Amino acid sequence: MEELDSVSEGHGGFEKEKVKLVDTSSWVHQMRRKAEPAVRARVEQLLAVGLAAWCPIVRLELWAGVSTEQERAALRDYEQRIPELSINEEIWQSACELADRCRKAGKRAPANDLLITACARYHGVELESADAHFDFLKKL
């Protein structure tokens, strides 16, 4: 699996504005038969053009949720071809600050979503998500 320390350096000629960090919620729609077709189509398009990325926490969430051998095979395949955006100390700190801003705004979001948001911001990429928490987090 390739790890990207910074998408701004480019990866395989990609422009950072086009690469998207795909959240677990969207991967689930892509991998499961009974899923939202529009979400599945967005992820399939990103995969087709090589612009889908993930981060370690998304990969872990997916492995924690697989239930079939077909899903396991898909994840093993993705680990070989999907770039992984690194999570460093600065991203962890940013996630903590984001958590504080959420609490001050009277909102809560799962810790994983805070970390994923901070990772996308750090790397300068957009998020592809089917999770409403990210709509609120974009505004903070």
C-alpha positions as CSV (number, residue, x, y, z in Angstrom):
1,M,0.0,0.0,0.0
2,E,1.3,3.4,-0.9
3,E,1.3,6.0,1.8
4,L,1.0,9.7,1.0
5,D,2.7,12.0,3.4
6,S,1.4,15.0,1.6
7,V,-0.9,15.0,-1.4
8,S,0.3,18.5,-2.3
9,E,3.5,16.9,-3.6
10,G,1.3,15.1,-6.1
11,H,0.8,11.4,-6.5
12,G,1.0,9.8,-9.8
13,G,0.4,13.2,-11.4
14,F,-2.8,13.8,-9.5
15,E,-3.7,17.3,-8.5
16,K,-4.6,17.5,-4.9
17,E,-7.9,19.2,-5.6
18,K,-9.1,16.1,-7.3
19,V,-8.1,13.4,-4.9
20,K,-10.8,12.6,-2.3
21,L,-10.5,11.0,1.1
22,V,-13.3,8.4,1.0
23,D,-14.9,7.9,4.4
24,T,-16.0,4.6,5.7
25,S,-19.7,5.4,5.2
26,S,-19.1,5.8,1.4
27,W,-16.9,2.7,1.2
28,V,-19.7,0.7,2.8
29,H,-22.2,1.8,0.1
30,Q,-19.6,0.9,-2.6
31,M,-19.0,-2.6,-1.1
32,R,-22.5,-3.7,-0.2
33,R,-25.3,-4.7,-2.6
34,K,-28.1,-3.0,-0.7
35,A,-26.7,0.5,-0.8
36,E,-27.4,4.0,-2.0
37,P,-26.7,3.9,-5.8
38,A,-25.6,7.6,-5.9
39,V,-23.0,7.1,-3.2
40,R,-21.8,3.8,-4.8
41,A,-21.5,5.6,-8.2
42,R,-19.4,8.4,-6.7
43,V,-16.9,6.0,-5.1
44,E,-16.8,3.8,-8.3
45,Q,-16.0,6.9,-10.3
46,L,-13.1,7.9,-7.9
47,L,-11.8,4.3,-8.1
48,A,-12.0,4.2,-11.9
49,V,-9.9,7.4,-12.3
50,G,-7.5,6.6,-9.5
51,L,-8.5,9.5,-7.2
52,A,-9.9,7.6,-4.2
53,A,-7.7,7.7,-1.1
54,W,-8.2,6.6,2.5
55,C,-6.4,7.0,5.8
56,P,-5.5,4.4,8.5
57,I,-8.6,4.9,10.6
58,V,-10.9,4.4,7.6
59,R,-9.1,1.2,6.7
60,L,-9.4,0.0,10.3
61,E,-13.1,0.8,10.5
62,L,-13.7,-1.2,7.3
63,W,-11.7,-4.2,8.5
64,A,-13.7,-4.1,11.8
65,G,-17.0,-4.2,9.8
66,V,-16.3,-6.8,7.1
67,S,-18.5,-9.9,7.3
68,T,-18.0,-11.8,4.1
69,E,-15.0,-13.3,2.3
70,Q,-15.9,-11.1,-0.7
71,E,-15.6,-8.0,1.4
72,R,-12.2,-9.2,2.8
73,A,-10.9,-9.8,-0.7
74,A,-12.0,-6.3,-1.8
75,L,-10.2,-4.8,1.2
76,R,-7.0,-6.7,0.4
77,D,-7.2,-5.5,-3.2
78,Y,-7.8,-1.9,-2.1
79,E,-4.8,-2.1,0.3
80,Q,-2.6,-2.8,-2.7
81,R,-3.9,0.1,-4.9
82,I,-5.5,2.9,-2.9
83,P,-3.2,5.6,-1.6
84,E,-3.3,6.1,2.2
85,L,-3.1,9.6,3.6
86,S,-0.9,9.5,6.7
87,I,-2.0,10.6,10.1
88,N,0.7,12.4,12.1
89,E,0.9,14.3,15.4
90,E,-0.3,17.5,13.8
91,I,-3.4,15.8,12.6
92,W,-4.1,14.4,16.0
93,Q,-3.8,17.8,17.5
94,S,-6.1,19.3,14.9
95,A,-8.7,16.6,15.7
96,C,-8.5,17.5,19.4
97,E,-9.1,21.2,18.6
98,L,-12.0,20.3,16.3
99,A,-13.5,18.2,19.1
100,D,-13.3,21.3,21.4
101,R,-14.9,23.5,18.8
102,C,-17.7,20.9,18.4
103,R,-18.4,20.9,22.2
104,K,-18.4,24.7,22.3
105,A,-21.0,24.7,19.5
106,G,-23.1,22.2,21.4
107,K,-22.5,19.4,19.0
108,R,-20.7,16.0,19.2
109,A,-19.2,13.9,16.5
110,P,-17.5,10.5,16.7
111,A,-13.8,10.7,17.4
112,N,-13.1,8.8,14.2
113,D,-14.9,11.4,12.2
114,L,-13.0,14.2,13.9
115,L,-9.7,12.5,13.0
116,I,-10.8,11.8,9.4
117,T,-11.8,15.5,9.0
118,A,-8.5,16.7,10.4
119,C,-6.7,14.3,8.0
120,A,-8.5,15.6,5.0
121,R,-7.8,19.2,5.9
122,Y,-4.2,18.6,6.6
123,H,-3.7,16.9,3.2
124,G,-5.8,19.5,1.4
125,V,-8.3,17.1,0.0
126,E,-12.0,16.9,0.0
127,L,-14.0,14.2,1.8
128,E,-16.4,11.8,0.1
129,S,-18.9,10.8,2.7
130,A,-22.4,9.6,3.2
131,D,-22.3,10.6,6.9
132,A,-24.2,13.7,8.1
133,H,-21.5,14.4,10.8
134,F,-19.2,15.6,8.1
135,D,-21.7,18.2,6.9
136,F,-21.5,19.8,10.3
137,L,-17.8,19.4,10.6
138,K,-17.2,21.2,7.3
139,K,-18.6,24.3,8.9
140,L,-16.3,24.4,11.9
